[in-house]
Amino acid sequence: MDADVTDSAGPPSDPGRPAGDKPQSRSQEESVPGGPAPGDGGDDPVESPGTAGSGQEAGPTGEPHAAGAAEAAEAAGSGAAEGGSDGSGPAAAGPGGSGPGAQTWADRSKDGAVVARRRRWLRWTALAASFLVLVAAGVGWWVYKKLDGNITTDTSAAAELKAYEEERPTPVVMDARNILLIGSDSRAGENSEYGRDDGGSQRSDTTILLHLAADRKSATAVSLPRDLMVEVPGCRTADDKKSRERFAQFNSAFETGGTACTIRTVERMTGIRVDHHMVVDFNGFKEMVDAVDGVEICLEKPIDDKDAHLELPAGRQTLNGEEALGYVRARKSLGNGSDTERMERQQQFLGALVNKMQSNGVLLNPTRLYPVLDAATKSLTTDPGLDSLRDLYDLVRGMRDVPTDQVQFLTVPRQPYRQDPNRDELVEPDAGELFRQLREDRPVAVVPADELEEARQDQERTRDGKPDGAGSESPTPTPTYSGSSAADDLCKQ
C-alpha cells in the first residue's frame, strides 16, 4: 500500500534537493561544522525518523523548524570562534561540553571576575605607591629647603678676603681642607642671658683651626688662645673705615674687622690658607648638644659657678645643652682660672661630642641626624663655599669615616707673654713646626700632657747620660704635642 511505502521511506524528498542526495543528520552538522556541505556528493548515512526529534522540534513534514536550525548554526559558529584555530577552549569539547579541558560558561564568568578584581587591586596598589613616593619626595624637598634656608652666608667676609687675595697663602696640598671655627661671644638676641650686650660688639670666645687630611683619615683641631699676642693686619671695620696694623690680643681681630680680619690674622701667623670658616653662637651650641641627647663627661670635683650658670656634682654624668655651655665657658671657678685649662676642657668636650655622634650612629641615621643638622644650620654663619646643605653634607661625609683616635685636639705651643703674664705668646720653633706639618698635610703626633711630660724627662735623662756629641747622628724625632683625641675616656684619665 502507498501509505506503508511512504512511512518506510522516511520523510518526503526535498523538492529543492537533487535526486539521489540524502539529507545530512543534525549530529553530523554539529560535530563536523567544517565537513562536506549538503549536496556535495558525499556518502551521508540515512537519518532515522527519530533523529529530528532528538535535538530539534520537527515540523509537520518531519523537518526541523527554521528557527531551530538557525540556533544550531549560531552555536556551532560561536564555539569555533571561542575555541580558536588550535581547537582549545569550549569548542574543543565534544557535544554537550564534556571531555578533557572542558569549561562551562559559568566557569568563564568566575574567572573573569577574579581577573577583574586582580586588575583593580594592582591599579590601587600602583596608585598608593605613587602617592607615597610623591609624599616622600615632597617631605624630603621640604626638609632640604628648610635646613638649607637656616644657614647664614657671610658674603662681606668673602668680598674682604678677595680684596687681599695677593697677600694670602697659596694652598700646598689641594685636597686637604683647613676650616676656621669661631665661637662668638656676642650677647645680642637669645645670647643676652650670658652677659651684657655692649651695643652688639663681640669677640671670638673660641677659635679652632680644623685641618682635614687629604686622604680623610685624620682630623687635627688646633686651639688658638684668645689671649695670644699676634700681629693683627689693618682691617676694614663695621663703619667702613680701616684700622691700623698692630701687635695685639688675638681675639681683638674679630671685634675690629669680623671674620675676614680673624682669617687674615690666622693666615699671617701660620702661613696656612684658610679654605672655609664657620661662626657658631652660644644658643646653637646648646641646641646641638640637646639634639644628640647630651654628652657624657667626668668631673674630678664638683662645680658651682654662678657666672657660668653651672652647678654639677663630681663623677660621670651627661650634660644637656645648657650645662655643656656653662662647662666649656667656665673659667674662674675651675682649675687655676686660666684660659689654658678652659681650652683643654673645650677640646675634651668636643672630642666627647664627636665620639657620641659616631658611636651612636647619628651621622648614619637620618631621623637622628635631622635635629642635629637643624640645630647646627640655624646657628651657623659660613662662607659661600659652605652655605648649602649639600656642602655641609659633603664635609660631614668626609669626616664620618675618620677613626675617633685620629680626631685629635691640641693647643698651639705657647707660654706666658714676657711683658704681661696674663697674655700668651707662641713658643718657637715648636709652633712653627706644627704649622708646617699642617701646611704640608703631614701627620701630627698628639699625646696626653702627663705622657708628654714623662717622655721629655726620659729624653733629658738619656741626653744627660751620654757624652757630648753622642747621638747627634740619629734622625730628628717627630715633634709630639700635648693634647687629646675623641677616643679618650675622660673618666679614665
FENBEL-V604420 format. One record per helix or strand of 3 or more residues. SS is the DSSP state (H for helix, E for strand). FROM is the first residue (numbers start at 1). LEN is the number of residues. If there is no record, write none. Layout:
BEGIN
SS/FROM/LEN
SS/FROM/LEN
END
This chain:
BEGIN
H/2/8
H/26/6
H/51/5
H/66/18
H/90/3
H/95/3
H/105/46
H/155/9
H/165/3
E/177/8
H/189/6
E/204/9
E/219/5
E/228/5
E/246/4
H/252/19
E/276/5
H/282/10
E/295/5
E/303/3
E/310/3
E/315/5
H/321/9
H/339/21
H/362/3
H/366/14
E/380/3
H/384/3
H/389/12
H/404/3
E/407/5
E/414/4
E/420/7
H/430/10
E/445/3
H/449/16
E/480/6
H/490/3
END
